[in-house]
Amino acid sequence: MELTKSLQAQKILKYIIIAFIGSILLTISAKLQTPFTLVPATMQTFAVLLIGMVLGPRLAAATVIFYLAQGSIGFPVFAKGGGLMYFAGPTGGYLLGFIFAAYFSGMIKKTNDPIIIFIYLSLSISIAYIVGLIGLWNFMGFDKSFSKVFAVGAEPFLIIEIYKILILSVLSKQLFKLKNLI
């Protein structure tokens, strides 16, 4: 009985450490940005998909939630700082969408070929963009057309997202080897 409790505690500690490392990766990826747009282009989407592929759906989603919790209490982990009000800003919806993107990308199987992985990752990041665009639309005002919101919050980033997804698809075999270690 004591051994079981000890092993369970070790497993929980391992997951906490992994989530902490994942949140550091997300923080660093948020700081790699283009500062001249309303919605900055960052490496967060790459990190979210990577975390999903390596950690699996539940631990990946928990890692993103941990990261968002850090930011919501004021740690400057987001692209332009932190705080609960950050979620009411132009990028708040994208941040919430990262939870779903991480979970969905974590469902990719190592047996999938790179084309299927590319499609899966594209769908995963699309979820983050849908939630993000709804949040941006709320921020900009629902009196704005959706095409205007799309032009600000998605269109400038589509090509770079395709490259990020392509890189992850090509690296998928190596990433799944890393997944087996966790």
C-alpha positions in Angstrom: 0.0 0.0 0.0 2.8 2.4 1.0 4.7 1.6 -2.3 1.6 2.3 -4.3 1.2 5.7 -2.7 4.8 6.5 -3.2 4.7 5.5 -6.9 1.5 7.6 -7.4 3.2 10.6 -5.7 6.2 10.2 -8.0 4.0 10.1 -11.1 2.1 13.2 -10.0 5.4 15.0 -9.3 6.7 14.0 -12.7 3.6 15.4 -14.4 3.9 18.7 -12.5 7.5 19.0 -13.5 6.6 18.3 -17.2 3.8 20.8 -17.1 6.2 23.4 -15.6 8.7 22.8 -18.3 5.9 23.0 -20.9 4.8 26.3 -19.5 8.4 27.6 -19.7 8.4 26.6 -23.4 5.1 28.4 -23.9 6.5 31.5 -22.2 9.6 31.6 -24.3 7.5 31.0 -27.5 5.3 33.9 -26.6 8.2 36.3 -26.4 9.4 35.4 -29.9 7.0 37.7 -31.7 6.3 40.4 -34.3 5.4 43.4 -32.1 3.8 45.6 -34.8 0.4 43.9 -35.1 -2.8 43.9 -33.0 -2.4 40.1 -32.8 1.3 39.4 -32.7 2.8 36.5 -34.6 4.5 34.3 -32.0 5.8 30.8 -31.8 3.1 29.8 -29.4 1.1 27.8 -31.9 4.2 25.8 -32.7 4.8 25.2 -29.0 1.2 24.3 -28.3 1.1 21.7 -31.1 4.5 20.3 -30.1 3.4 20.0 -26.5 0.3 18.2 -27.7 2.2 15.7 -29.9 4.8 14.9 -27.1 2.6 14.9 -24.0 -0.7 13.5 -25.3 -4.1 15.1 -24.9 -4.7 15.3 -21.2 -1.2 16.3 -20.0 -0.9 18.8 -22.9 -4.2 20.5 -22.1 -3.3 20.5 -18.4 0.1 22.1 -19.3 -1.6 24.9 -21.3 -4.1 25.4 -18.4 -1.2 25.7 -16.0 0.5 28.3 -18.3 -2.8 30.3 -18.6 -3.2 30.2 -14.8 0.3 31.6 -14.4 -0.5 34.4 -16.8 -3.9 35.1 -15.2 -2.5 35.7 -11.8 0.0 38.2 -13.2 3.1 36.4 -14.2 4.4 38.0 -17.5 4.2 34.8 -19.5 2.1 36.1 -22.4 3.4 38.0 -25.4 2.8 41.4 -23.8 2.7 40.6 -20.1 0.1 38.9 -17.9 -2.9 39.4 -15.8 -6.6 38.4 -15.8 -7.5 41.3 -18.0 -5.3 39.9 -20.8 -8.1 37.5 -21.6 -10.4 40.4 -22.5 -7.8 41.7 -25.0 -7.3 40.9 -28.6 -5.4 37.7 -28.0 -7.5 36.3 -25.1 -9.5 34.0 -27.3 -6.4 32.5 -28.9 -5.0 31.7 -25.5 -8.1 29.9 -24.5 -8.2 28.1 -27.9 -4.7 26.8 -27.1 -6.2 24.4 -24.6 -8.3 22.7 -27.3 -5.5 22.8 -29.9 -3.1 21.1 -27.4 -5.7 18.4 -26.5 -6.6 17.7 -30.2 -3.0 17.6 -31.4 -2.3 15.2 -28.5 -4.6 12.7 -30.0 -2.3 12.1 -33.0 -1.1 8.5 -33.2 2.5 7.7 -33.9 1.3 5.3 -36.6 -0.2 8.2 -38.7 1.8 9.1 -41.7 3.1 12.7 -42.1 0.2 13.8 -44.4 -2.4 12.6 -41.9 -0.4 14.3 -39.1 -0.3 17.5 -41.2 -4.1 17.4 -41.6 -4.6 16.7 -37.9 -2.3 19.5 -36.8 -4.1 21.9 -39.3 -7.4 21.0 -37.7 -5.9 21.4 -34.2 -4.6 24.9 -34.9 -7.9 25.8 -36.6 -9.7 25.2 -33.4 -7.4 27.7 -31.6 -8.0 30.2 -34.5 -11.8 29.8 -34.4 -11.9 30.5 -30.6 -9.3 33.3 -31.1 -11.3 34.9 -33.8 -14.4 34.9 -31.8 -12.5 36.6 -28.9 -11.0 39.1 -31.3 -14.4 39.8 -32.8 -15.7 40.5 -29.3 -12.8 42.8 -28.7 -13.1 44.7 -32.0 -16.9 44.8 -31.7 -19.5 42.6 -33.2 -20.5 45.5 -35.5 -17.3 44.7 -37.5 -17.7 42.2 -40.3 -16.1 38.8 -39.8 -14.0 39.3 -42.9 -12.4 42.4 -41.2 -11.7 40.3 -38.1 -10.3 37.5 -40.2 -8.1 39.9 -42.1 -6.6 41.1 -38.8 -6.6 37.9 -36.7 -5.9 35.0 -39.1 -5.0 36.0 -42.7 -1.6 37.5 -41.9 -0.5 34.3 -40.1 -1.8 31.5 -42.4 1.5 31.0 -44.4 3.6 30.9 -41.2 1.2 28.5 -39.6 1.5 26.2 -42.6 5.3 26.2 -42.3 5.1 25.5 -38.5 2.8 22.6 -39.2 5.0 21.3 -42.0 8.0 21.3 -39.7 6.2 19.4 -37.0 4.8 16.9 -39.5 8.3 16.2 -40.8 9.7 15.9 -37.2 6.8 13.7 -36.1 8.8 10.5 -35.9 11.4 12.1 -33.7 8.7 13.8 -31.5 7.0 10.5 -31.0 10.3 9.0 -29.7 10.3 11.7 -27.2 6.7 10.9 -26.3 7.7 7.4 -25.5 10.1 8.6 -22.8 7.4 10.5 -20.9 
